[in-house]
Amino acid sequence: MNLKKSIVPIFLAFVVYVVFSGSLSIYDISTGIVVAIVAGLLFSEILVKNVSKSLSLMRLGHLIRYAFYYFFVAEVQAHLDVIKRILNPKMPINPGIVRVPYEVSSDYAIVGVAGSIINTPGTVVIDIDEEKKLYYVHWIDVSTQEPGKCRQAICESFEKYLTKVFD
């Protein structure tokens, strides 16, 4: 068992545990530490392919920047857009499925971008074609069918951050 490989999964498991428990009591912190250590040691061989990449402070900085962008910009804009559509008496939606090309290359980045799209209200990734490097996305308001413009509207900003984190 490589302890260096386990550092990042242990840290991330602890953060996720604390965030989802919603508590900073001694009991929850203690339990979080134990759960994180066990999970990190069990799954580090599967999750971490390159130790130096996972321990990079530069990548951690990009991940933090992405988290702030995602939670405080992308999510807020998407929720406001959906609220505006719901409150409009005409319910201005034009749903459809579009092909969205992606430019990230690692499995983590592909899944990270897809997860970001899924968590954004009004969009759902319904399939990923890894050979053609396409997401098939159900979009709440299809403004274009042109794949390049769809990429720009749906996932380009996520890719900008996640490429620096994972690729």
C-alpha positions in Angstrom: 0.0 0.0 0.0 1.5 3.3 -1.1 0.8 6.0 1.6 1.7 8.8 -0.8 -1.0 7.7 -3.1 -3.5 7.7 -0.3 -3.0 11.3 0.9 -5.3 12.9 -1.6 -8.2 10.3 -1.4 -8.0 10.5 2.4 -8.2 14.3 2.3 -11.0 14.4 -0.2 -13.0 11.7 1.6 -12.7 13.6 4.8 -13.9 16.9 3.2 -16.8 15.1 1.6 -17.7 13.5 4.9 -17.6 16.7 6.8 -19.6 18.6 4.1 -22.3 16.0 3.9 -22.5 15.4 7.6 -23.0 19.1 8.1 -21.4 18.9 11.6 -18.1 19.9 13.1 -18.7 18.0 16.4 -15.9 16.0 17.8 -17.8 12.8 17.1 -18.3 13.7 13.4 -14.7 14.9 13.0 -13.4 11.6 14.6 -15.7 9.5 12.5 -14.8 11.4 9.4 -11.1 10.8 10.0 -11.6 7.1 10.4 -13.9 6.8 7.4 -11.5 8.9 5.3 -8.5 6.8 6.2 -10.2 3.5 5.5 -11.7 4.8 2.2 -8.4 6.4 1.1 -6.4 3.4 1.8 -8.9 1.0 0.1 -9.4 3.1 -3.0 -6.1 4.9 -3.7 -4.8 2.2 -6.0 -7.9 2.6 -8.2 -8.2 6.4 -8.0 -4.6 7.7 -8.2 -2.6 6.9 -11.3 0.1 9.5 -11.0 1.1 10.5 -7.4 3.0 13.7 -8.5 -0.1 15.0 -10.3 -2.4 14.3 -7.3 0.0 16.1 -4.9 0.4 19.2 -7.1 -0.5 22.4 -5.3 -1.0 24.1 -8.6 -3.7 21.6 -9.5 -5.3 22.0 -6.0 -5.4 25.8 -6.7 -7.1 25.2 -10.0 -9.6 22.9 -8.3 -10.4 25.5 -5.7 -10.9 28.1 -8.4 -13.1 25.7 -10.3 -15.2 25.1 -7.2 -15.7 28.8 -6.6 -16.6 29.3 -10.3 -19.0 26.4 -10.3 -20.9 27.1 -7.1 -20.9 30.9 -7.2 -21.1 31.6 -10.9 -22.3 28.7 -13.1 -24.9 27.3 -10.7 -26.3 30.7 -9.8 -26.6 31.7 -13.5 -28.3 28.4 -14.4 -30.7 28.6 -11.4 -31.7 32.1 -12.3 -32.2 31.2 -15.9 -34.5 28.3 -14.9 -36.4 30.5 -12.4 -36.9 33.1 -15.1 -38.4 30.5 -17.4 -40.7 29.1 -14.7 -42.0 32.5 -13.7 -42.6 33.6 -17.3 -46.3 32.9 -18.2 -45.2 31.7 -21.7 -42.7 29.2 -20.2 -40.1 29.9 -22.9 -38.4 26.6 -23.4 -37.2 24.8 -26.5 -35.9 21.5 -25.2 -33.9 19.1 -27.4 -30.9 16.9 -27.6 -27.7 18.3 -29.0 -24.2 17.0 -29.8 -21.6 18.8 -27.7 -17.9 18.1 -28.6 -15.4 18.0 -25.7 -11.7 18.6 -25.7 -10.6 17.2 -22.4 -8.7 13.9 -22.5 -8.5 12.2 -19.1 -11.3 10.0 -17.8 -11.5 12.2 -14.7 -11.9 15.4 -16.8 -14.5 13.8 -19.1 -16.6 12.7 -16.1 -16.0 16.0 -14.3 -17.3 18.1 -17.2 -20.3 15.7 -17.6 -21.0 15.9 -13.9 -20.9 19.7 -14.1 -23.3 19.7 -17.0 -25.7 17.3 -15.2 -25.7 19.4 -12.0 -26.5 22.6 -13.9 -30.3 23.0 -14.0 -31.9 22.5 -17.4 -29.2 20.2 -18.9 -28.6 16.5 -18.7 -25.8 14.4 -20.3 -27.6 11.4 -21.7 -24.6 9.7 -23.4 -20.9 10.1 -24.0 -19.3 8.9 -27.3 -15.6 8.6 -26.4 -14.6 7.7 -30.0 -16.1 10.9 -31.4 -15.4 12.9 -28.3 -19.1 14.0 -28.0 -21.5 14.4 -25.2 -25.2 14.0 -26.1 -27.0 16.6 -23.9 -30.6 17.3 -23.3 -30.7 21.1 -23.2 -33.7 23.1 -21.8 -33.5 25.8 -24.5 -31.8 24.7 -27.7 -30.5 28.0 -29.2 -28.4 26.2 -31.8 -27.7 22.8 -33.2 -24.1 23.7 -34.3 -21.8 21.5 -32.1 -19.1 24.2 -31.6 -21.6 26.8 -30.4 -23.3 24.1 -28.2 -19.9 23.4 -26.7 -19.3 27.1 -26.1 -22.7 27.5 -24.4 -22.8 24.3 -22.3 -19.3 23.1 -21.3 -16.4 25.3 -22.5 -16.1 27.1 -19.2 -16.1 23.8 -17.2 -13.4 22.4 -19.5 -11.3 25.5 -19.1 -10.9 24.8 -15.4 -11.0 21.0 -15.3 -8.3 20.7 -18.0 -6.0 22.4 -15.6 -7.0 20.1 -12.7 -7.1 16.7 -14.5 -5.3 16.7 -17.9 
